[in-house]
Amino acid sequence: MKKFFKNSKLVIVLASCILSILGNLSLFIIAKNEDPKGTDFDSFVAKYDSDSEGTQAELPETGEGDLNDINKGILLTKPGVVQIFNRSCAKLNIEYDPDVPNLSGKSYNLCSLSIGTGFFVNKEGIMATNAHVACPNETDLIVDAIMYGYDKDGFYKNFLDDSGTYYSNRDYSETDWKSELYSNYYYLDEGITGMILLGIEDGVISISDVTYENYIQTDNLFEYDTENYSLINKEENIETEVVDYREIDSYYEISYKLVGGQRSGIKKPDLALIKIVDSDLYKYPVLELANPNNISTGQSINVIGFPGAAMNETIFSKDSSNIPTITKGTISAIKDSYVKNFKILQIDASISFGNSGGPIINNEGNVLGIATYGLDYGGSGDFNAGVSVEELLNLMADNGISNESGEVMRLILSGIDNIESNYFKWAIQDFNEAIEITPSLKEDLYSLIVIAEKKIAEGEDNTPLFKIGGINIHRSEMVLFCIGSVIMVTGIVLFVVFIIILIIARARKKKKRK
């Protein structure tokens, strides 16, 4: 009996091991037969576009779904690019000016308005943009407010009245006064710019009470008060706060020095980080930042942003101003900055005011740089530039911020991976979940959903029935999976039985000794 018991233990151990091996082998065969990449995304799109006639009729009536134009990089990045409204205000203080004593002690409250672009770099709702968009240089803020502000007439009238100059002593009617003032704006602008710059340098002028107000646009257009540039529909858009920025050089100071024959230039990278105040409102995908070492001259690029030139309301509807514009080009050169302390990407993609702060991306959707400078002087071509992504990574590192993606980007990437594997049902599920979180994605993802639905109808879907431990189980593999599972479970049961018998045997043996 004792011999039989020993032999039965051996049989149980061997049987459980063999059955477990067979069960795992069947699952290995299933995993081995898995085709991880059934279809390349780009070839999938191209092939679908050449399919039977009538395909285009199934796409949205808005015209979305021109499949030749579907670009993986743009698909991944465009939803994470937003338009930024900035209102910056400051107080111009005249401490003492012996030449115009009447101005001493006078202060003027001034505000400027700008529209730019930003993009998300972290799942906590942190965006990158240009500093001159979100946190303009305080000198430039004052000069812009004077030369282009909402109350240019009022400022000059008050300034000239306070100064006790020629204009304030003339008995003008309101119409004549404005006519006289307009005819001298050029000289006044030049004079006031020089006065401010020299006054700051000499310490007779100071700037205080600087405030920055930034909002990102949702589906609702920015509506602001033309009397003071305050955003009217704040509750319909999303408020942000400044995280950090590089204190940039004054554009007017550089220009003024150059006119005077002095050498001057950009010394600091024009970058800022801002963050959504209410984190519950964050529903955007994060853009992936490229490795700066992988950037090279001649690379194909796209720039995404909201250029003012493309917001011509005599051509486009007013509502279309919240649709980002994409321009194409290459990296023409990679150059050092003026003082050789950071890299600048020279590009030939078209950009204009409003593009500032937008991403320069490669075909995979990785951010290579930030659109910053317009360099086209003679209309002979597009010569523009952006700060290299390396400086953005440095600014983020200084603030302990990583380029971490969130759930929306995970779903989009998963959907694309499932399309490449011919898992069209899973792709639709991923895209719909992404749209549920960020409704604005519908415009970008709808065409892919339509494609996937057609592929399912044509019998080309290979979506697994379910997934276990990273292994996808398809319908055709169900029999093998069931057999393997039964065998493996049987092996496990036999092994457990063996352990129980062993424990009982040892307990009895111990009892007999007592």
DOTI-24454 format. One record per residue (C-alpha): x negated, y negated, z negated. Coordinates in steps of 0.2 Angstrom, whole numbers, padded with zeros to 4 digits, always signed. Example, Ala and Ser with C-alpha at 12.3 -4.5 7.8 and 13.67 -1.06 7.14 Angstrom:
-0062+0022-0039
-0068+0005-0036
END
This chain:
+0000+0000+0000
-0014-0012-0004
-0023-0008+0012
-0006-0011+0022
-0004-0028+0013
-0022-0033+0017
-0019-0028+0035
-0002-0037+0036
-0010-0053+0030
-0023-0052+0044
-0009-0049+0056
+0001-0064+0050
-0014-0076+0051
-0019-0070+0068
-0001-0071+0075
+0002-0088+0068
-0015-0094+0075
-0011-0087+0092
+0007-0094+0093
+0001-0111+0087
-0013-0111+0101
+0000-0106+0114
+0012-0119+0108
-0001-0133+0109
-0007-0126+0126
+0010-0128+0133
+0011-0146+0127
-0007-0149+0134
-0001-0143+0151
+0014-0155+0151
+0002-0169+0146
-0011-0164+0159
+0002-0164+0173
+0008-0182+0168
+0004-0195+0181
-0001-0210+0171
-0001-0222+0186
+0011-0216+0199
+0012-0233+0209
+0001-0248+0209
+0011-0264+0205
+0006-0274+0220
+0008-0259+0232
+0025-0255+0224
+0030-0273+0228
+0023-0273+0246
+0031-0256+0250
+0048-0261+0243
+0048-0277+0254
+0046-0266+0269
+0060-0254+0265
+0077-0253+0273
+0086-0269+0279
+0099-0276+0267
+0087-0276+0252
+0086-0295+0251
+0105-0296+0249
+0105-0288+0232
+0093-0301+0225
+0100-0316+0216
+0109-0330+0225
+0096-0343+0219
+0084-0336+0231
+0073-0328+0218
+0065-0311+0224
+0055-0315+0239
+0044-0300+0235
+0029-0305+0246
+0027-0319+0233
+0028-0308+0217
+0011-0310+0209
+0007-0300+0193
-0004-0315+0186
+0010-0328+0188
+0023-0316+0182
+0013-0314+0166
+0009-0332+0163
+0023-0343+0170
+0035-0340+0156
+0022-0345+0143
+0019-0362+0151
+0029-0377+0144
+0032-0396+0147
+0027-0407+0133
+0034-0424+0129
+0023-0436+0119
+0026-0452+0111
+0011-0460+0102
+0012-0476+0092
+0000-0487+0084
-0003-0505+0076
-0014-0517+0085
-0022-0529+0071
-0031-0545+0075
-0042-0547+0060
-0050-0564+0064
-0054-0572+0081
-0063-0589+0080
-0059-0592+0098
-0041-0591+0095
-0038-0594+0076
-0019-0593+0079
-0020-0575+0082
-0029-0571+0066
-0019-0559+0055
-0006-0555+0068
-0001-0537+0071
+0008-0529+0086
+0017-0512+0085
+0015-0503+0102
+0020-0486+0108
+0016-0476+0124
+0024-0461+0133
+0017-0446+0142
+0022-0430+0149
+0010-0415+0151
+0009-0397+0151
+0004-0384+0138
+0003-0365+0136
+0004-0352+0122
-0011-0344+0115
-0005-0336+0099
+0010-0327+0094
+0013-0339+0079
+0019-0352+0092
+0002-0361+0094
-0001-0369+0111
-0016-0377+0120
-0015-0393+0130
-0026-0408+0133
-0030-0420+0119
-0025-0435+0130
-0008-0427+0132
-0004-0423+0113
-0016-0434+0104
-0022-0448+0115
-0037-0459+0111
-0031-0473+0100
-0039-0487+0111
-0031-0479+0127
-0015-0478+0118
-0015-0497+0114
-0020-0501+0132
-0008-0490+0140
+0006-0497+0129
+0002-0514+0134
+0000-0511+0153
+0013-0498+0156
+0024-0499+0140
+0043-0502+0139
+0041-0520+0132
+0027-0527+0142
+0036-0543+0145
+0040-0545+0126
+0022-0541+0121
+0014-0553+0132
+0027-0567+0128
+0024-0564+0109
+0005-0563+0111
+0004-0579+0122
+0016-0588+0110
+0005-0583+0095
-0011-0588+0104
-0004-0606+0107
-0011-0605+0125
-0005-0613+0141
+0010-0602+0144
+0017-0605+0126
+0017-0624+0129
+0026-0624+0145
+0045-0627+0146
+0050-0612+0157
+0067-0605+0159
+0068-0586+0156
+0067-0583+0175
+0053-0595+0179
+0043-0588+0164
+0044-0570+0170
+0040-0575+0187
+0024-0584+0181
+0020-0570+0170
+0022-0556+0183
+0011-0566+0195
-0003-0566+0182
-0001-0548+0176
-0017-0542+0184
-0027-0555+0176
-0018-0553+0159
-0021-0534+0160
-0039-0535+0164
-0042-0549+0151
-0032-0540+0137
-0042-0523+0141
-0058-0532+0139
-0052-0542+0124
-0047-0526+0115
-0063-0516+0119
-0074-0531+0114
-0064-0535+0099
-0065-0517+0093
-0084-0517+0096
-0086-0534+0086
-0074-0529+0072
-0061-0542+0075
-0048-0530+0081
-0043-0514+0072
-0030-0500+0076
-0020-0492+0062
-0005-0482+0058
-0007-0470+0073
+0006-0457+0075
+0009-0443+0087
+0026-0435+0091
+0026-0420+0103
+0041-0409+0109
+0042-0395+0121
+0056-0394+0133
+0069-0380+0133
+0082-0378+0146
+0087-0396+0142
+0079-0410+0150
+0070-0424+0140
+0081-0439+0137
+0072-0454+0129
+0077-0472+0125
+0069-0483+0137
+0069-0497+0124
+0057-0488+0112
+0052-0471+0120
+0061-0461+0106
+0067-0444+0111
+0086-0445+0111
+0089-0426+0112
+0077-0420+0099
+0088-0406+0092
+0090-0399+0110
+0071-0397+0112
+0057-0390+0101
+0047-0400+0089
+0028-0397+0087
+0014-0402+0075
-0004-0405+0079
-0016-0391+0073
-0032-0399+0079
-0040-0408+0093
-0056-0415+0099
-0057-0434+0097
-0060-0438+0116
-0068-0453+0123
-0059-0469+0129
-0056-0468+0147
-0054-0487+0148
-0070-0490+0138
-0080-0478+0150
-0072-0488+0165
-0076-0505+0157
-0094-0500+0154
-0096-0494+0172
-0089-0510+0179
-0101-0519+0169
-0116-0509+0176
-0118-0498+0161
-0120-0479+0162
-0106-0470+0153
-0096-0453+0154
-0086-0440+0146
-0094-0433+0130
-0081-0422+0122
-0070-0408+0129
-0052-0414+0131
-0043-0401+0121
-0029-0400+0108
-0019-0386+0099
-0001-0389+0093
+0011-0378+0085
+0030-0376+0084
+0036-0382+0068
+0051-0370+0066
+0043-0353+0069
+0060-0346+0072
+0061-0355+0088
+0046-0347+0095
+0051-0335+0110
+0037-0336+0122
+0024-0324+0129
+0006-0328+0125
-0007-0330+0139
-0022-0320+0138
-0039-0330+0138
-0052-0324+0150
-0070-0320+0145
-0080-0335+0150
-0094-0324+0156
-0083-0317+0169
-0079-0334+0178
-0088-0337+0194
-0088-0349+0209
-0077-0344+0223
-0064-0335+0212
-0046-0337+0217
-0036-0347+0205
-0018-0353+0202
-0014-0369+0192
+0003-0369+0183
+0010-0386+0177
+0023-0400+0178
+0015-0412+0190
+0024-0429+0191
+0022-0429+0210
+0034-0414+0211
+0047-0423+0201
+0053-0434+0214
+0072-0436+0211
+0075-0443+0229
+0070-0425+0235
+0073-0413+0221
+0087-0412+0208
+0084-0419+0191
+0087-0402+0183
+0073-0395+0193
+0060-0405+0183
+0059-0391+0170
+0053-0378+0183
+0034-0377+0183
+0024-0379+0199
+0011-0367+0205
-0004-0373+0216
-0017-0361+0223
-0035-0363+0226
-0053-0358+0221
-0066-0362+0209
-0077-0373+0220
-0091-0375+0207
-0095-0373+0188
-0104-0388+0182
-0111-0396+0166
-0102-0410+0158
-0109-0428+0157
-0120-0424+0142
-0122-0406+0146
-0113-0400+0131
-0098-0390+0139
-0094-0382+0156
-0082-0390+0168
-0073-0380+0182
-0072-0389+0198
-0056-0383+0208
-0048-0387+0224
-0030-0383+0219
-0019-0398+0219
-0015-0406+0202
-0008-0423+0197
-0003-0432+0181
+0009-0421+0172
-0002-0406+0176
-0014-0410+0162
-0015-0397+0149
-0009-0383+0161
-0018-0366+0163
-0030-0362+0177
-0028-0343+0179
-0035-0329+0189
-0025-0316+0199
-0023-0305+0183
-0015-0320+0173
-0031-0323+0162
-0034-0341+0158
-0050-0347+0165
-0048-0366+0161
-0037-0380+0157
-0032-0393+0171
-0039-0410+0165
-0047-0421+0177
-0041-0428+0194
-0056-0432+0205
-0048-0435+0222
-0055-0453+0226
-0052-0455+0245
-0038-0443+0250
-0051-0432+0259
-0047-0416+0249
-0042-0409+0233
-0057-0412+0220
-0050-0408+0203
-0057-0401+0187
-0053-0392+0171
-0062-0389+0154
-0068-0371+0154
-0059-0358+0143
-0075-0356+0133
-0071-0373+0124
-0054-0368+0120
-0060-0352+0112
-0072-0362+0102
-0058-0374+0096
-0047-0359+0091
-0062-0350+0082
-0065-0366+0072
-0047-0365+0066
-0047-0346+0063
-0034-0343+0077
-0035-0328+0088
-0028-0325+0105
-0015-0313+0099
+0000-0308+0109
+0018-0305+0102
+0033-0294+0106
+0038-0303+0122
+0021-0300+0131
+0021-0282+0125
+0038-0279+0133
+0033-0287+0150
+0016-0277+0150
+0025-0261+0146
+0038-0265+0160
+0024-0267+0172
+0015-0251+0166
+0032-0242+0168
+0034-0248+0186
+0017-0242+0190
+0021-0225+0183
+0038-0224+0192
+0047-0225+0175
+0060-0237+0182
+0073-0234+0168
+0060-0238+0155
+0055-0253+0165
+0073-0260+0166
+0074-0257+0147
+0058-0267+0143
+0063-0281+0155
+0080-0283+0147
+0074-0283+0130
+0061-0297+0135
+0075-0307+0142
+0086-0305+0127
+0072-0313+0117
+0067-0326+0130
+0082-0329+0141
+0072-0340+0153
+0063-0324+0158
+0078-0319+0168
+0073-0329+0183
+0056-0321+0184
+0061-0303+0180
+0078-0301+0188
+0070-0296+0205
+0060-0282+0197
+0075-0276+0188
+0084-0275+0205
+0070-0266+0213
+0069-0253+0199
+0088-0251+0200
+0087-0247+0219
+0072-0235+0216
+0083-0226+0204
+0097-0225+0216
+0085-0218+0229
+0080-0204+0218
+0062-0210+0215
+0064-0212+0196
+0052-0202+0186
+0057-0208+0169
+0053-0195+0155
+0068-0189+0144
+0058-0194+0129
+0041-0196+0122
+0033-0186+0107
+0016-0191+0100
+0011-0200+0116
+0016-0186+0127
+0030-0190+0140
+0043-0175+0142
+0051-0175+0159
+0067-0165+0164
+0057-0153+0174
+0046-0149+0159
+0060-0146+0147
+0059-0127+0148
+0040-0126+0145
+0042-0139+0131
+0056-0129+0123
+0046-0113+0124
+0030-0121+0118
+0039-0129+0104
+0047-0113+0098
+0031-0104+0099
+0022-0117+0089
+0036-0118+0076
+0036-0099+0074
+0017-0100+0072
+0019-0113+0059
+0032-0103+0050
+0022-0087+0050
+0007-0097+0043
+0018-0104+0029
+0025-0087+0025
+0007-0081+0024
+0003-0094+0011
+0018-0090+0001
+0014-0072+0000
-0004-0076-0004
+0002-0087-0019
+0014-0073-0025
+0001-0060-0024
-0012-0070-0034
+0001-0074-0047
+0005-0055-0049
-0013-0051-0050
-0016-0064-0063
-0001-0058-0073
-0007-0040-0073
-0024-0045-0080
-0015-0053-0095
END
